[in-house]
Structure formats: structure tokens, C-alpha cells
Amino acid sequence: MLHCSPAFNKEKEELLSIGVEGIVLYKSGSNYYPMAGALGKVKCVAVDEVGLGKTVPICSVAFLEKSPLESCNVPIDVNKGISGAPFSGYRVLNQKHTKLYSLGPFFFTSGPKSVRNGY
């Protein structure tokens, strides 16, 4: 009987960290301003399509999370900041062993302005 075994000289694929960069802006009319301290979140899936556990989670979507400004804390779905911006292309930062994804920009605005006399 012949036994097959995996090749022991096979190179291991190096696991890379994932980094995400982007900017969050405050939209006021037709003007945009950078928001220091705005937070986003990243969704990672730890199961595959059939519900089996994975050893390495797959991070694939980013969202707006929190504005540092009370006067500008309404997220808008430009570039899928609310519904979830999918990760796409990345660049590898070899010295940091990282896949760096760039997303956005995402936007917050002040709430809708109330209309005088209900009109």
C-alpha cells in the first residue's frame, strides 16, 4: 500500500496583520472638515459560509461608529459608512507584515434642519 504525505519543504504562507486607514469628515452644506477623534468599527467573521469555525477571522467591512462632536453626530451613508464599506484592494507593508486597506472617506453631519412652520 502506498501512503501519500504532504511535502515537508513546502513554504509556509506568511500571515499578515490587517490595517485599515481612512478619514472621517464633518459635512456642513457643501463644505467638508476633518474630524479628529471620530471612530469607526470593523466587522470580522469567524465562521465560513456553512457555519464552521475558522482559525483566522476574516475582516471585511467597516462602519462609522462615533462622532466626537455632539453638534455633528449624524452619520450619513456616503461611501457606505452606515451600511458597511467592503474591503477591496490593499497594499502590503512588508516591513510591518501588514495588509493595509484604505476606505472612505466617511461623513457625519448635523441633524436635519427643522423647517419653519412645518413647511
N, C-alpha and C positions, 0 to 999 in steps of 0.2 A: 504494500500500500504506500502511495506517495503522499507525503504531507507538505502542504504549502505553508510557508511562513512569511510574514511581512519582511520587506527589505530593511535591514538594520542601518544601512548607510543613507537612508532617505533623510533629506534635510527637513528639519522641523520648521514649519511656518511660524514666523515670529508674530506673537500677539502684540497689537499696538493699542495704546490708550486712545480714547476718543476725546477730542476737544471741540468745543463749539464757540464760535465768535459771532458777534453781531452788534447792532446798535439799536437802541430804543429811542424814539423821538417823541416829543410833545408836538402835536399838531394844533395850531391856533389859526383858523381861517386858512389862508394859503401859505402860511409860514410854518417852518419846522425848526425845532430846537432840540439839541441832545439832552437826554435826561440821565444825569449821574445817579446811580443807586437804584435804577429800575431793575426788576428781577424777571427772569424767565425760568421755565422749567423744561426738562427733557423727559420724555416718556421712553422707558425701556421695557421690552417684552422679554420675559424669562421662560416662555413656553413656545413651542413651534406650532404650526398650523393644526396639528392633530392633538394638541394638549399635552405633549410630552415635555418634560423639563429639559432645559438646556443648561449646559455648564457655564456658558458665557451669554449674558443677556445681550439683546440686540437693541440699541438705542436708535430710534428712527424718526422721532417727531419732537418739535419744540413749540412751546406756547408762551404767551405773555402771562406773567404771574402777578406782579405787584408794582404799583407806581409809588415813588417816594413822595409824591405831591398830592395833598388832599384836593387841591383845585384842578387837578388834571389826572384823574384816576379811572377814566372810562376807556377800556381797551377797544380798539377797532380792528376789524379782520383784514386789514391791508396785509398782503403777503402771508395770509393765513395765521396771523398772530393769535387768533381765538380758536379757530377750527383745527389748527395744528399744521405747522410747516414741515413737510417731509425733508429729511436729509437727502441731498443728492451728491453732487461732486465734492471731492475733498482733495486736499493736498497732504502729502506726507512730510512731517517734520522729522527727518531722520535722526538728528541729534537728540530729540526729545522722545523718540519712538512713539509718535502720535499721529493719528489721522485727524486733520483739522478741517471741520466743516464750517462754512460761512453762510449765515442765514440773515433774513430780514432785508431792510430794516422793519422793525415792528413799531406800532404807534399807539400812544394814549392821547386822549383829548379830554377837554372839559365836557360835562354833560350837555345834552341838547338844550338849547336856549328856549326858555318858555316864551310863548307868543302872547303879546298884549291882548287883552280882552278875549282870549281864547281863539283868536284868528291868526 
